[in-house]
Structure formats: C-alpha cells, structure tokens
Amino acid sequence: MKTWIKTIVLGLALVGALEAMALTGSARVIVNEGMTFDLVIANATQDFTISLKSDEGTTFYSKDVAGKSHFSTRFDVHFLDNGNYVLQLEDADRIQEFPIVIEGKSVNVSAARSFDLLKPTVTTKGEFIYVNALSVDRVARLRVNVYDNDDSSLMTDTIVGTNNIGRIYSMENLPSGSYKVVVSTDGKVFEHTIEK
C-alpha cells in the first residue's frame, strides 16, 4: 500500500442508501404448477433489468424494464435442464437474486438463499474519495482497490463491518488525472472512474 494515501476510518450515514432500498420495489417469485413461475414487482420507481442465469453465469433471459408501479411476467422453464439457476433483478442501486432449482418436472425457489445487496457508493469531494456501503442484518466485507490510468495498483484495502460502513481516502498526494476505484463485495465487482 502506498504511503501517500491516508486512510481515515468512518461510519458514514447513508440516508440516500436507505431511500434506495425502496426503489426496486417489493419483488416476489410465485411458483406455479408444472414448469412455470411468476415474478411480481410492486412499487418499482427505477428502471431495472431482469436476468435468468445458470449457476455458471450463462444468461437465458434478460430484459430491461422501465420503472413502473407494477410489473409481472411469467417464466416457462421447461426447456432448461435440471440444476440451479438465479433470477436476478438489478437497478442502479441494488441487486436482488432469487435461487431457482429445477428438479424433474418441478421448479422451486429457495427463499432461504435469496440475496439482496445494496451497491456500494463511491464519491469524491475535494481531495477525498468516499467509499460507503449499507449492510442490513449481516457483516459486510468490501475490498477496495485504486488504480491509476496505467492500471497500476495504488492502494488495496478491506473494510469489514455492519450497518453503515465506509472509509475516506486522501488523494492530496496524487497528480491530476483519471483513477479507477474497484469495490468488490459478495462476489460482485463495481468499478468507478474518478477525476482529480
């Protein structure tokens, strides 16, 4: 880790993130008889993307949906092999995943393994980079990497905590230019480009 980047540990309030929790709306997966299930979303206020993927990452279905107060669609998965799949909803602030298991002629949704992640935020103000995340009811682990425009690593850090977690990194000793901040958590990677 370069000595010219000073790290200040803070627990930052994420009022905007709390507001973002409601933006995707309330999503439910309803299993029907046979090889179909319904996705029902109420109170969506942002545009979002729906994807159905295999555990290996192959996408079988993807659709961009404009934010609307109510959305529903039926999935017929009779053409898919037995196995584990993921129904993913993603908007600008949040990712929701519902594990789908296909066995024989039936479809199951594992509610116990469902996943809801608020995306970490990266902002700048003056000479500082602010990295924040909201983690409700669990411990979050963020890995933060900062790269210059030659993709040379300038700094690596890990933030662990619950509720509101964050750090502030000083850029005062960096020359003017573009930098890439990569934040990874829960197997997801988020890249942000910042200018100084």
Phi and psi in degrees as a GROMACS rama.xvg file:
@    title "Ramachandran Plot"
@    xaxis  label "Phi"
@    yaxis  label "Psi"
@TYPE xy
-67.175  139.432  LYS-2
-75.0657  -18.2717  THR-3
-78.3578  -6.63208  TRP-4
-98.4753  115.029  ILE-5
-90.427  137.544  LYS-6
-113.063  129.196  THR-7
-118.778  121.741  ILE-8
-86.7187  129.174  VAL-9
-140.701  147.478  LEU-10
-97.9081  109.381  GLY-11
-102.044  138.041  LEU-12
-73.0645  133.998  ALA-13
-117.263  67.6169  LEU-14
-58.6042  -41.089  VAL-15
-61.9474  -36.8254  GLY-16
-68.6371  -37.4357  ALA-17
-61.696  -39.6935  LEU-18
-64.8553  -37.6093  GLU-19
-65.5159  -24.1432  ALA-20
-58.0502  -30.1363  MET-21
-90.9005  -4.97009  ALA-22
-71.6906  -38.6098  LEU-23
-72.3964  -21.7411  THR-24
89.978  -170.007  GLY-25
-98.0881  114.259  SER-26
-105.756  137.744  ALA-27
-133.692  144.672  ARG-28
-112.971  124.561  VAL-29
-115.365  118.426  ILE-30
-83.3119  130.839  VAL-31
-102.212  176.631  ASN-32
-67.4239  148.466  GLU-33
78.6361  -139.688  GLY-34
-109.834  38.5745  MET-35
-130.264  155.126  THR-36
-147.935  155.67  PHE-37
-109.812  142.674  ASP-38
-108.636  123.868  LEU-39
-123.946  126.424  VAL-40
-125.438  125.318  ILE-41
-112.341  145.651  ALA-42
65.0489  33.9432  ASN-43
-77.5941  129.763  ALA-44
-116.298  -7.17699  THR-45
-117.471  159.652  GLN-46
-66.1043  147.292  ASP-47
-147.844  165.765  PHE-48
-119.346  135.438  THR-49
-107.35  132.502  ILE-50
-136.455  142.372  SER-51
-116.324  119.393  LEU-52
-129.695  155.11  LYS-53
-78.8049  167.622  SER-54
-60.2365  -26.9562  ASP-55
-82.5747  -6.66559  GLU-56
102.449  -1.41018  GLY-57
-69.2326  127.167  THR-58
-91.5423  123.196  THR-59
-98.5248  -22.7412  PHE-60
-153.682  137.708  TYR-61
-150.451  135.559  SER-62
-147.522  132.614  LYS-63
-89.6037  133.153  ASP-64
-125.046  129.937  VAL-65
-71.6067  141.99  ALA-66
-55.3951  129.388  GLY-67
-150.071  161.588  LYS-68
-68.7038  -25.5765  SER-69
-146.663  135.721  HIS-70
-142.764  138.344  PHE-71
-147.887  149.63  SER-72
-152.885  152.457  THR-73
-107.141  136.586  ARG-74
-108.512  126.806  PHE-75
-106.958  112.749  ASP-76
-112.282  25.2665  VAL-77
-61.7445  -23.6623  HIS-78
-82.9756  -8.65135  PHE-79
-88.2241  147.078  LEU-80
-72.567  160.943  ASP-81
-56.0163  141.807  ASN-82
153.313  -171.311  GLY-83
-103.283  136.006  ASN-84
-134.473  167.201  TYR-85
-131.414  127  VAL-86
-95.7917  118.623  LEU-87
-117.919  133.788  GLN-88
-114.476  131.225  LEU-89
-139.511  129.435  GLU-90
-121.642  -168.542  ASP-91
-64.2895  -23.5214  ALA-92
-117.617  -11.7782  ASP-93
-149.72  150.32  ARG-94
-126.735  128.703  ILE-95
-119.803  135.193  GLN-96
-129.274  137.52  GLU-97
-121.311  116.915  PHE-98
-70.2977  130.656  PRO-99
-116.346  128.376  ILE-100
-116.422  125.444  VAL-101
-108.208  121.109  ILE-102
-134.234  119.011  GLU-103
61.0226  -120.303  GLY-104
-109.019  28.3677  LYS-105
-133.93  157.661  SER-106
-121.419  134.904  VAL-107
-128.487  145.787  ASN-108
-112.147  124.479  VAL-109
-91.1154  90.8353  SER-110
-62.632  -30.0624  ALA-111
-66.1652  -24.8217  ALA-112
-103.024  9.55891  ARG-113
-65.4354  158.072  SER-114
-138.357  134.364  PHE-115
-137.245  118.698  ASP-116
-128.912  123.687  LEU-117
-83.4862  129.561  LEU-118
-68.2383  140.581  LYS-119
-66.2181  152.196  PRO-120
-110.814  146.921  THR-121
-129.293  121.824  VAL-122
-134.392  163.06  THR-123
-127.953  149.385  THR-124
-150.743  118.044  LYS-125
61.1392  -124.779  GLY-126
-94.337  16.5549  GLU-127
-125.382  145.955  PHE-128
-106.655  126.512  ILE-129
-107.613  122.83  TYR-130
-115.831  123.756  VAL-131
-134.93  151.483  ASN-132
-150.834  150.568  ALA-133
-112.033  127.446  LEU-134
-126.571  111.201  SER-135
-98.6262  125.295  VAL-136
63.6697  23.8992  ASP-137
-163.23  165.01  ARG-138
-85.0966  131.223  VAL-139
-104.654  147.039  ALA-140
-128.881  114.724  ARG-141
-107.963  133.763  LEU-142
-108.931  122.745  ARG-143
-114.032  127.985  VAL-144
-126.263  136.654  ASN-145
-117.125  130.148  VAL-146
-123.607  149.246  TYR-147
-84.5743  -176.894  ASP-148
-74.8177  -1.75392  ASN-149
-98.8391  9.72226  ASP-150
61.5359  24.9178  ASP-151
-83.2214  133.571  SER-152
-71.8028  125.539  SER-153
-100.837  -27.6099  LEU-154
-164.012  142.085  MET-155
-132.811  136.393  THR-156
-148.45  154.584  ASP-157
-124.87  132.381  THR-158
-117.179  127.417  ILE-159
-127.096  135.085  VAL-160
175.55  -177.426  GLY-161
-122.399  164.286  THR-162
61.752  -123.225  ASN-163
-90.8379  117.68  ASN-164
-124.609  150.721  ILE-165
-177.145  169.088  GLY-166
-145.156  157.066  ARG-167
-118.935  130.19  ILE-168
-115.547  133.597  TYR-169
-83.4128  137.482  SER-170
-111.177  12.1392  MET-171
-60.9851  -28.6993  GLU-172
-95.3346  3.94722  ASN-173
-89.0728  143.384  LEU-174
-71.9902  162.441  PRO-175
-61.0257  145.64  SER-176
154.09  -171.241  GLY-177
-97.443  142.209  SER-178
-135.5  150.956  TYR-179
-112.523  127.161  LYS-180
-108.844  121.107  VAL-181
-113.752  121.448  VAL-182
-116.158  125.502  VAL-183
-121.239  140.153  SER-184
-157.627  141.887  THR-185
50.2019  38.6216  ASP-186
76.685  5.0124  GLY-187
-109.67  146.321  LYS-188
-121.919  131.709  VAL-189
-124.586  124.399  PHE-190
-110.107  138.712  GLU-191
-133.196  135.617  HIS-192
-102.042  131.46  THR-193
-125.216  155.418  ILE-194
-117.793  142.931  GLU-195
